Every structure is written in C-alpha cells, then in structure tokens.
Amino acid sequence: MSGRQFVTFAVGIFDLFSFAVPGAVQLSLLVYVLDRLGILHVAALTSAPGALLVAGAVVASYLLGHLFHPLAALLERVRPRRDAEEARQEFVAQVPQARDRAYVQANPVLLVAAAELHDKDAAGEIVRMRAQSVMLRNIAFAFTLASVVALVQTATGPHRMVAAGAAALAVLGAAGALGSSRKVWHMSRMKTLEICYWIPDIDQTFAAEAPAAG
C-alpha cells in the first residue's frame, strides 16, 4: 500500500514541476497579451470567486504546460543535453573502483528502473531531479516567448525602454534556465549511477548489455 502511495506522489511531483509551474508562467504571459489586445480584462477577473479563480488558474496552467511541452523540447536541439558518457566518465573518475562494473555502461533509462525496483525512496530523488530539469527547460521556452512579446512591444510601444529591458532579461532568463536544466539532468544521471552502485547483483543483470547512451 505504501509503495502505491509513493508512486502516486512521485507522479504528482513530476507533473507539478514539469507542467504546472512552467504552465503558470505561460498563463501569466497569455493573460498579459490578451489584456494588451483588449480581448481579456484582468480587472474583470478579480470579481470572480477566489476559489474558482485559483482552481481555474491551476487547471489552465497544467493544460498549458502540457500543450507547450513538445515545443519546449525543441530547445534541446539548440542546446542538447550533455551526453550520458560524460556522466559515466565523471562518475568513474570519482569512484575508480566502479570502472570495470557492467552496470556503468548500461542504458540510463534501465538504471533508473532498476533503482526504483531496489529502493523507491532513493529513486524518488532521481525522479525529482529529472522533473526539475524538465521544468527549467519548459520555463526557458516560456522566457523565449516572453522575449518575443517584449520585442514586439518594443517596436510598437508604449513604454519601449521598459519593453526592451524586459526582452533582454527574458533572453538572459531563457539562457540561464536552459543551462540549469542541462546541469540538473546531468546530476540526475550521476545520482542514478551512485544509487545503482549499491544494488546487489546489478552487474550480472547488465553483463550482456552493450554500452548505450540515453
């Protein structure tokens, strides 16, 4: 029963980080654009019941996060994640006794699954880190959209100086968030190798596996 409860919680955490938080940023940007276009009046929203407004914002954020997730993934073509081999080399440099162990060369996806089977609590840290990485990447996409909106407002006015400053900050935010996303994903791979180091008989399981990137 406790294992089932943990899985439910882990999925909720992944959804929260990966979709709801970036979706909230995207929702704020969408509301701003609609307000500027005169399609939606923010002042009118304040007359709605607070609980309904919060619930609607949460649902809208989650849906927007899902909607823009595939587009945000395209940012990895601009700045791809660090290769899994880099994590292997860094881990072996830190733990030389793991150099000849078969599991180190296994597919990272399978290693995460092995960690979850061995210790769900420990593997939950990997899930959390991966969710944070996806969240940061999706937020980078939201900042990219914000920079486009700010540049349009810089060209059309009013408050062009403020808009230009906002565009510059959004570009910096996008670059920083994307860089942090790559770093956290790399750390999740390192954590996976660290946890799997202590799994009994894991080398026998992966002895026949060829080196794989993931």
C-alpha positions as CSV (number, residue, x, y, z in Angstrom):
1,M,0.0,0.0,0.0
2,S,2.8,2.4,0.9
3,G,4.6,1.7,-2.4
4,R,1.4,2.6,-4.3
5,Q,1.0,5.8,-2.4
6,F,4.6,6.8,-3.2
7,V,4.1,6.2,-6.9
8,T,1.1,8.4,-6.9
9,F,3.0,11.1,-5.1
10,A,6.0,10.9,-7.4
11,V,3.8,11.3,-10.5
12,G,2.2,14.3,-8.9
13,I,5.6,15.9,-8.2
14,F,6.8,15.3,-11.7
15,D,3.6,16.8,-13.1
16,L,3.9,19.8,-10.7
17,F,7.5,20.6,-11.7
18,S,7.3,19.7,-15.4
19,F,3.9,21.1,-16.4
20,A,2.1,23.2,-13.7
21,V,5.0,25.5,-12.8
22,P,6.0,26.4,-16.4
23,G,2.4,26.5,-17.3
24,A,1.8,29.2,-14.7
25,V,4.5,31.3,-16.3
26,Q,2.9,30.7,-19.7
27,L,-0.5,31.6,-18.4
28,S,0.7,34.9,-17.0
29,L,2.2,35.7,-20.3
30,L,-1.0,34.7,-22.2
31,V,-3.2,36.8,-19.8
32,Y,-0.9,39.8,-20.3
33,V,-1.1,39.5,-24.1
34,L,-4.8,39.1,-24.1
35,D,-5.1,42.1,-21.8
36,R,-2.9,44.2,-24.1
37,L,-5.0,43.2,-27.1
38,G,-8.2,44.2,-25.3
39,I,-9.6,40.6,-25.5
40,L,-9.5,40.0,-21.8
41,H,-9.7,42.5,-19.0
42,V,-7.7,41.4,-15.9
43,A,-9.7,43.7,-13.7
44,A,-12.8,41.8,-14.5
45,L,-11.2,38.6,-13.3
46,T,-10.9,39.9,-9.8
47,S,-14.7,39.9,-9.4
48,A,-14.8,36.1,-9.8
49,P,-14.9,34.0,-6.6
50,G,-11.4,33.5,-5.2
51,A,-11.6,29.7,-5.0
52,L,-12.9,29.4,-8.6
53,L,-10.2,31.7,-9.8
54,V,-7.4,29.7,-8.2
55,A,-8.8,26.4,-9.4
56,G,-9.1,27.8,-12.9
57,A,-5.6,29.1,-12.9
58,V,-4.2,25.7,-11.7
59,V,-6.1,23.8,-14.4
60,A,-5.2,26.3,-17.1
61,S,-1.5,26.2,-16.0
62,Y,-1.4,22.4,-16.1
63,L,-3.0,22.3,-19.5
64,L,-0.8,25.0,-21.0
65,G,2.2,23.2,-19.6
66,H,1.2,20.0,-21.4
67,L,0.4,22.0,-24.6
68,F,3.7,23.7,-24.8
69,H,5.8,20.8,-23.6
70,P,6.6,19.4,-27.1
71,L,7.6,22.8,-28.3
72,A,9.8,23.4,-25.3
73,A,11.5,20.1,-26.1
74,L,12.7,21.6,-29.4
75,L,15.1,23.8,-27.3
76,E,17.3,20.8,-26.8
77,R,18.1,21.0,-30.5
78,V,19.6,24.4,-29.8
79,R,21.5,23.3,-26.7
80,P,21.4,19.5,-26.3
81,R,21.7,17.8,-23.0
82,R,25.2,16.5,-22.0
83,D,25.8,13.0,-23.3
84,A,25.4,10.1,-20.9
85,E,29.0,9.2,-21.4
86,E,30.1,12.4,-19.7
87,A,28.3,11.3,-16.6
88,R,29.9,7.8,-16.8
89,Q,33.4,9.3,-17.1
90,E,32.8,11.8,-14.3
91,F,31.4,9.1,-12.0
92,V,34.3,6.7,-12.8
93,A,36.8,9.5,-12.1
94,Q,35.2,10.0,-8.7
95,V,34.7,6.3,-8.0
96,P,37.6,4.4,-9.7
97,Q,36.5,1.0,-8.3
98,A,33.4,1.2,-10.4
99,R,35.4,1.5,-13.7
100,D,35.0,-2.2,-14.7
101,R,31.5,-2.7,-13.4
102,A,29.0,-3.7,-16.1
103,Y,26.1,-1.5,-14.9
104,V,28.1,1.7,-15.5
105,Q,27.7,1.1,-19.3
106,A,24.0,0.3,-19.1
107,N,21.2,2.4,-20.6
108,P,20.4,5.2,-18.1
109,V,16.7,4.6,-18.5
110,L,17.1,1.0,-17.4
111,L,19.3,2.1,-14.5
112,V,16.5,4.4,-13.2
113,A,14.1,1.5,-13.4
114,A,16.5,-0.7,-11.5
115,A,16.9,1.9,-8.8
116,E,13.1,2.2,-8.5
117,L,12.8,-1.5,-8.0
118,H,15.6,-1.6,-5.5
119,D,14.7,1.5,-3.4
120,K,11.7,3.7,-4.3
121,D,12.6,6.3,-1.8
122,A,16.1,6.8,-3.2
123,A,14.9,6.6,-6.7
124,G,12.4,9.4,-5.9
125,E,15.3,11.8,-5.7
126,I,16.2,10.9,-9.3
127,V,12.6,11.5,-10.4
128,R,12.6,14.9,-8.6
129,M,15.8,16.0,-10.3
130,R,14.6,15.0,-13.7
131,A,11.3,16.8,-13.2
132,Q,13.2,19.9,-12.1
133,S,15.3,19.7,-15.3
134,V,12.2,19.4,-17.5
135,M,10.6,22.3,-15.6
136,L,13.6,24.6,-16.2
137,R,13.7,23.7,-19.9
138,N,10.0,24.5,-20.2
139,I,10.4,27.7,-18.3
140,A,13.2,28.6,-20.7
141,F,10.7,28.2,-23.5
142,A,8.3,30.5,-21.6
143,F,11.0,33.1,-21.3
144,T,11.7,32.8,-25.0
145,L,8.0,33.6,-25.7
146,A,8.2,36.5,-23.3
147,S,11.2,37.9,-25.1
148,V,9.3,37.8,-28.4
149,V,6.3,39.6,-26.8
150,A,8.6,42.2,-25.3
151,L,10.4,42.8,-28.6
152,V,7.0,43.3,-30.3
153,Q,6.1,45.8,-27.7
154,T,9.5,47.5,-28.1
155,A,8.7,48.0,-31.7
156,T,5.0,49.1,-31.3
157,G,5.1,50.9,-27.9
158,P,4.3,52.2,-25.5
159,H,7.0,52.0,-22.8
160,R,9.6,50.9,-25.3
161,M,12.6,51.2,-23.0
162,V,10.9,49.1,-20.4
163,A,9.9,46.5,-23.0
164,A,13.5,46.4,-24.3
165,G,14.8,45.8,-20.8
166,A,12.2,43.1,-20.3
167,A,13.2,41.5,-23.6
168,A,16.9,41.4,-22.5
169,L,16.0,40.0,-19.1
170,A,13.8,37.3,-20.8
171,V,16.6,36.3,-23.1
172,L,19.0,36.0,-20.1
173,G,16.4,34.1,-18.2
174,A,15.9,31.7,-21.0
175,A,19.6,31.0,-21.4
176,G,20.1,30.6,-17.7
177,A,17.1,28.3,-17.3
178,L,18.2,26.1,-20.2
179,G,21.7,25.9,-18.9
180,S,20.5,24.9,-15.4
181,S,18.2,22.3,-17.0
182,R,21.2,20.6,-18.6
183,K,23.1,20.7,-15.3
184,V,20.3,19.2,-13.3
185,W,19.7,16.4,-15.8
186,H,23.5,15.6,-15.7
187,M,23.3,15.5,-11.9
188,S,20.3,13.1,-12.1
189,R,22.5,10.7,-14.2
190,M,25.2,10.9,-11.6
191,K,22.8,10.2,-8.8
192,T,21.5,7.2,-10.8
193,L,25.0,5.7,-11.0
194,E,25.6,6.4,-7.4
195,I,22.4,4.6,-6.2
196,C,22.9,1.7,-8.6
197,Y,26.4,1.2,-7.3
198,W,24.9,-0.3,-4.1
199,I,22.4,-2.6,-5.8
200,P,23.4,-6.3,-5.3
201,D,23.8,-8.4,-8.4
202,I,23.2,-5.4,-10.8
203,D,26.3,-6.2,-12.7
204,Q,25.1,-9.7,-13.5
205,T,21.9,-8.2,-14.8
206,F,23.6,-5.8,-17.2
207,A,26.6,-8.0,-18.0
208,A,25.3,-8.7,-21.5
209,E,24.2,-5.2,-22.2
210,A,26.2,-3.2,-24.8
211,P,27.2,0.4,-23.9
212,A,24.3,2.8,-24.6
213,A,23.6,6.5,-24.5
214,G,20.4,7.9,-23.0
